[in-house]
Amino acid sequence: MMGIRGIINTCLLFFMLIVLAYGQDCVWNKDTDFPIDPPLLLDSSFELIRPVMEGSLRIVRVSSGSSVTVACPGTLIANLGQPTVEAQCAGGTILAIDGTEWELSSLMCADSVKESIHRNLGTCGDANVGDIHSIGFDVYESSGYYELIRVCFEPIAETTLYTQHTLYGANIAAKDVDSSRPSFKTSTGFFSVSMSTVYTQDSQLQLMTDLLGDSDLANSIIDPSQQLYFAKGHMSPDADFVTEAEQDATYYYINALPQWQAFNNGNWKYLEYATRDLATAHGSELTVYSGGWKILQLDDINNNPVDIYLGLTDDKAVVPAPAVTWKVVHEESTGLAAAVIGVNNPHITSPPTPLCSDLCSSLTWIDFNVDDLAHGYTYCCTVDDLRQAVPHVPDIGSVGLLTN
């Protein structure tokens, strides 16, 4: 009888261990449990599952039994030969797929995940002058597109009016950090000039010589040693995104505007830092809109103002350098928002007339030197006031001021 009891007890223990295992959350260390080319993981609401900081570890956590979509857009899950599969959290580091248990580390993509652009999704901007395009991931080919960045692009001047993305404050501290950066991608149908050429310093020096009528003046305007050249200014920046796949997807010319490097690497960068710090401090999601307005003007050799376009052909001028770039930060959960504007001209010697009444002193999260003319003079205002001056700014409804 004791032998039978022992067998029964052993079976019960084994059964309990199985139950306990399947009752556990799935927990993965982002740095040790993911494959080299990781898949995207999405939850049942079709939201990306992102890591969070738990102590000093970057942890991805999924509740026991929850459905997980495992996706390698643009490539295949190497060991399954499929781009996308449905899985279930089986506890620990295990996902169950069609009755088979898999370690997440075995579900690597055959190549890096690839983003895609969905085009002409509607119109945008004042008087509907812009077209809406989207950068994201085709999780399922026919249906199941995950949008990262929405772009409002004006095709006549070949310029981006604004972009829109979400900053995840609860996750940004656990983001992937990779010192290497991909090259910017053009994608066909947006630009009639070579974007890789117009952003070269040699091209810009020749452009300024032609526009301003004097090579010495041009050499004082374009001076790489002083960060005086036009850089590809991310509107939705890579560092606002959590996973490497998301970050790499930001590298499209339609997600950039010509910014002086002194500004791009100065107060515009500090504004991005401040926005991420705000999201982290609140642990909330921020909807961020970023765009440009008007055309930068510089004086030629005869002191006549000249519009600055990086793309000049015999019959048209495209890719304008904006006079200002702006950012609207909207915390939808609290109904608060603020607008911040940076002047895209490090050559100014005095502050220009602002587009709206400056409120930067009321925004405690704006913690950099907004009066620095050489690195992008900056001011702040309500979203309504900015929309009065810049009609392309999206209407986000009635909001209070996001002060801290």
C-alpha positions in Angstrom: 0.0 0.0 0.0 2.9 2.4 0.8 4.3 1.8 -2.6 1.0 2.8 -4.3 0.8 5.9 -2.0 4.3 6.9 -3.0 3.4 6.5 -6.7 0.3 8.6 -6.2 2.2 11.3 -4.3 4.8 11.4 -7.0 2.2 11.8 -9.7 0.4 14.5 -7.7 3.7 16.4 -7.2 4.5 16.1 -10.9 1.0 17.4 -11.7 1.3 20.3 -9.3 4.7 21.3 -10.8 3.1 21.4 -14.2 0.2 23.5 -12.9 2.7 25.9 -11.1 4.8 26.2 -14.2 1.8 27.1 -16.4 0.6 29.4 -13.7 3.7 31.5 -13.8 4.2 34.7 -15.8 6.5 34.7 -18.7 9.6 36.7 -17.8 12.5 37.5 -20.1 15.6 39.4 -19.5 15.9 41.7 -22.5 19.7 41.4 -22.4 20.1 37.6 -22.0 16.9 35.8 -23.1 16.3 37.4 -26.5 17.9 36.2 -29.7 20.4 38.3 -31.7 17.7 39.2 -34.3 14.7 39.3 -32.0 11.1 39.2 -33.2 8.4 41.7 -32.3 6.1 40.6 -29.5 2.6 42.0 -29.5 -0.2 41.5 -26.9 -3.8 40.6 -27.6 -4.7 44.3 -28.1 -2.1 44.5 -30.9 0.3 46.6 -28.8 4.1 46.0 -28.8 5.2 44.4 -25.6 8.1 46.5 -24.4 10.6 46.1 -21.6 10.5 47.9 -18.3 13.1 48.4 -15.7 12.8 46.0 -12.7 15.7 46.9 -10.4 18.7 47.0 -12.7 17.3 44.6 -15.2 15.4 45.2 -18.5 12.5 42.8 -18.2 9.8 41.8 -20.6 6.8 40.3 -18.7 3.7 38.6 -20.0 0.9 37.2 -17.8 0.4 33.4 -17.7 -1.7 32.1 -20.4 -1.8 35.4 -22.3 -1.7 35.4 -26.1 1.4 36.7 -27.8 1.9 37.5 -31.4 5.5 36.7 -32.5 6.4 38.5 -35.7 9.4 39.1 -38.0 8.0 41.6 -40.5 10.0 41.6 -43.7 11.6 38.3 -42.9 10.8 34.9 -41.3 11.0 33.3 -37.9 14.1 31.2 -38.8 13.1 27.9 -37.0 9.4 28.1 -38.1 9.7 29.4 -41.7 6.8 31.8 -41.1 6.8 35.6 -40.7 4.2 35.6 -37.9 2.8 33.0 -35.4 0.4 33.1 -32.5 1.8 31.9 -29.2 0.7 31.6 -25.6 2.7 32.3 -22.4 3.5 28.9 -20.9 5.4 30.3 -17.9 9.0 31.2 -17.3 10.8 31.8 -20.6 8.5 29.4 -22.6 6.0 30.2 -25.3 3.6 27.5 -26.6 3.1 27.5 -30.3 0.6 24.9 -31.8 1.2 22.6 -28.8 5.0 22.8 -28.9 7.0 24.7 -26.3 9.7 27.1 -27.4 12.3 29.2 -25.7 12.1 32.8 -26.9 15.8 32.6 -27.6 15.0 30.0 -30.3 12.5 32.2 -32.1 15.0 34.4 -33.8 14.3 36.2 -37.1 16.2 35.1 -40.1 17.2 38.7 -40.6 16.6 42.0 -38.9 12.9 43.1 -38.7 12.0 45.5 -41.5 9.6 48.4 -41.4 7.4 49.5 -44.2 5.6 52.6 -45.4 1.9 52.8 -45.9 1.1 55.7 -48.3 -1.7 58.1 -49.0 -3.9 57.3 -45.9 -5.7 60.7 -46.1 -5.0 64.4 -46.2 -3.5 66.7 -43.5 -2.3 70.2 -42.8 -4.0 73.5 -43.4 -6.4 73.3 -46.4 -5.4 69.6 -46.7 -2.2 70.4 -48.6 -0.4 67.4 -47.1 -0.7 63.7 -47.6 -0.7 61.2 -44.7 1.9 58.4 -44.8 2.8 55.9 -42.1 6.0 54.2 -41.0 5.4 50.9 -39.2 5.4 47.1 -39.4 3.4 44.7 -41.4 2.8 42.1 -38.7 0.3 40.4 -41.1 0.6 41.0 -44.8 -3.0 41.6 -45.6 -4.2 43.0 -42.3 -2.4 43.8 -39.1 -0.3 46.9 -39.6 1.4 48.4 -36.6 2.0 52.2 -37.0 5.0 53.8 -35.3 5.1 57.2 -37.0 2.5 59.2 -38.9 3.9 61.7 -41.4 2.1 64.7 -42.9 4.1 65.3 -46.1 3.6 68.2 -48.5 4.4 66.9 -52.0 4.8 70.2 -53.9 7.6 71.6 -51.8 8.7 68.0 -50.9 8.7 68.7 -47.2 7.3 67.2 -44.0 4.8 69.4 -42.3 4.8 67.3 -39.1 5.1 63.9 -37.7 3.3 62.2 -34.9 4.4 59.4 -32.5 3.9 58.1 -29.0 6.5 58.3 -26.3 6.1 55.5 -23.7 7.3 56.9 -20.4 7.0 53.6 -18.5 9.4 51.9 -20.9 11.8 54.5 -22.3 14.4 53.9 -19.4 14.6 50.2 -20.6 15.2 51.0 -24.2 17.8 49.3 -26.4 21.0 51.3 -26.8 23.0 50.7 -30.0 25.8 53.1 -30.9 25.5 52.2 -34.6 23.0 54.0 -36.7 21.5 53.0 -40.1 21.7 55.2 -43.1 18.7 57.4 -43.9 16.4 55.8 -46.5 14.6 57.7 -49.2 11.8 55.4 -50.4 10.5 56.1 -53.9 8.0 58.7 -54.8 8.7 61.4 -52.2 11.7 63.4 -53.5 12.8 64.6 -57.0 16.3 65.3 -55.8 19.0 63.1 -54.4 18.5 63.5 -50.6 21.9 61.9 -49.8 23.5 64.6 -52.0 21.7 67.7 -50.6 22.8 66.8 -47.1 26.5 66.7 -48.0 28.5 69.7 -46.8 30.1 70.1 -50.3 26.7 70.4 -51.9 25.6 72.9 -49.3 28.7 75.0 -49.7 28.1 75.2 -53.4 24.4 75.9 -52.9 25.2 78.8 -50.6 27.7 80.2 -53.1 25.1 80.1 -55.8 22.3 81.5 -53.6 24.2 84.2 -51.8 26.5 85.2 -54.7 29.8 85.1 -52.9 32.1 82.3 -52.0 33.6 84.0 -48.9 30.1 84.7 -47.6 29.2 81.1 -48.3 32.2 79.8 -46.4 31.2 81.9 -43.4 27.7 80.4 -43.5 28.7 76.8 -44.0 31.5 76.1 -41.5 31.5 72.5 -40.3 34.1 73.3 -37.6 31.4 75.4 -35.9 28.6 72.9 -36.6 27.3 75.3 -39.3 25.8 73.0 -41.9 22.4 71.4 -42.4 21.9 68.1 -40.7 19.0 65.6 -41.1 16.9 66.7 -38.2 14.8 63.8 -36.9 11.3 64.9 -36.2 10.3 61.6 -34.5 13.7 60.8 -33.1 15.2 57.3 -32.7 15.8 57.8 -29.0 12.1 58.3 -28.3 11.5 54.6 -29.2 12.2 51.6 -27.1 13.3 48.6 -29.2 16.0 48.7 -31.8 13.5 47.8 -34.6 11.5 50.8 -33.7 14.5 53.0 -33.5 15.8 51.9 -36.9 12.5 52.6 -38.5 12.9 56.3 -37.8 15.6 56.7 -40.4 13.6 58.0 -43.4 14.1 61.3 -45.0 10.3 62.0 -44.7 10.9 61.9 -40.9 13.5 64.6 -41.1 13.8 68.4 -41.9 17.0 70.4 -42.6 18.3 71.7 -39.3 21.5 73.5 -38.6 23.8 71.0 -36.8 24.4 73.6 -34.1 20.7 73.6 -33.4 20.1 69.9 -34.0 22.9 69.0 -31.6 22.0 71.9 -29.3 18.6 73.0 -28.0 16.6 70.7 -30.3 18.5 67.8 -28.7 18.0 69.2 -25.3 14.2 69.5 -26.0 14.1 65.9 -26.9 15.9 65.0 -23.7 13.5 67.1 -21.7 10.5 65.5 -23.3 11.8 62.0 -22.6 12.6 63.0 -19.0 9.1 64.3 -18.6 7.6 61.1 -19.9 9.8 59.0 -17.6 9.0 61.1 -14.6 5.2 60.8 -15.2 5.4 57.1 -16.3 2.8 58.1 -18.9 2.3 58.0 -22.7 2.9 61.3 -24.5 1.7 62.0 -28.0 4.4 64.1 -29.7 3.9 66.1 -32.8 7.0 67.7 -34.5 7.3 69.9 -37.6 8.6 72.9 -39.3 7.2 76.3 -40.4 8.0 78.9 -43.0 11.3 79.0 -44.9 14.6 80.0 -43.5 16.0 83.2 -45.1 19.6 84.4 -45.2 21.0 87.6 -46.6 22.9 87.5 -49.9 25.9 89.6 -50.8 23.6 92.5 -51.4 21.8 92.1 -48.1 18.7 90.8 -49.9 16.9 88.0 -48.1 17.0 84.6 -49.9 14.8 81.6 -49.3 16.9 78.5 -48.5 16.0 75.3 -50.3 18.4 72.4 -50.2 17.0 71.0 -53.4 17.3 73.3 -56.5 16.7 72.3 -60.0 16.2 74.3 -63.2 12.5 74.4 -62.8 11.7 74.2 -59.1 12.9 74.6 -55.5 12.2 71.8 -53.1 13.3 70.6 -49.6 13.1 74.0 -47.8 15.0 74.6 -44.6 12.4 75.6 -42.1 12.6 78.9 -40.3 11.5 77.2 -37.1 10.8 73.7 -35.9 8.2 73.1 -33.3 7.1 70.3 -31.0 3.7 69.7 -29.3 3.8 67.4 -26.3 0.3 66.1 -25.3 -0.4 64.0 -22.3 -3.8 62.7 -23.2 -4.4 61.0 -19.8 -4.4 64.4 -18.1 -5.6 66.6 -20.9 -2.5 68.7 -20.7 -0.2 69.9 -23.5 2.5 72.4 -24.4 4.2 73.7 -27.5 7.9 74.5 -27.9 9.4 76.3 -30.8 13.1 76.4 -31.8 14.6 79.0 -34.2 16.5 77.2 -37.0 19.2 79.9 -37.5 22.4 80.0 -35.4 23.5 83.0 -37.3 21.1 85.4 -35.6 22.5 88.0 -33.3 19.3 88.9 -31.4 16.1 87.1 -30.6 13.5 87.1 -33.4 9.9 88.1 -32.9 8.2 85.0 -31.4 5.1 83.4 -33.0 3.3 83.5 -29.7 3.7 84.7 -26.1 6.6 83.0 -24.5 5.7 80.7 -21.5 8.9 78.8 -21.1 9.4 80.2 -17.6 6.1 78.4 -16.6 7.3 75.0 -17.9 9.6 73.5 -15.2 10.5 70.6 -17.5 12.2 72.9 -20.0 15.5 72.8 -18.2 18.0 74.1 -20.8 19.2 77.5 -21.9 16.4 78.6 -24.2 18.1 82.0 -24.8 21.2 80.4 -26.5 21.1 82.1 -29.9 24.0 80.0 -31.4 22.3 76.7 -30.5 18.7 77.4 -31.3 16.8 80.2 -29.6 13.7 78.6 -28.1 10.4 79.7 -26.7 7.2 78.0 -25.5 3.4 78.7 -25.8 0.0 77.1 -25.5 -1.0 74.8 -28.3 -3.9 77.0 -29.3 -1.5 80.0 -29.7 0.8 77.9 -31.8 -2.1 76.8 -34.0 -3.1 80.4 -34.6 0.4 81.0 -36.0 1.0 77.6 -37.6 -2.2 76.3 -39.0 -0.7 72.9 -39.9 -0.5 72.0 -36.2 -3.1 69.3 -35.6 -6.2 70.2 -33.5 -5.9 68.2 -30.3 -9.0 69.8 -28.7 -9.3 71.8 -25.5 -6.2 71.2 -23.3 -4.6 72.7 -20.2 -0.9 73.8 -20.0 1.6 71.0 -19.3 3.7 72.8 -16.8 5.5 70.1 -14.9 
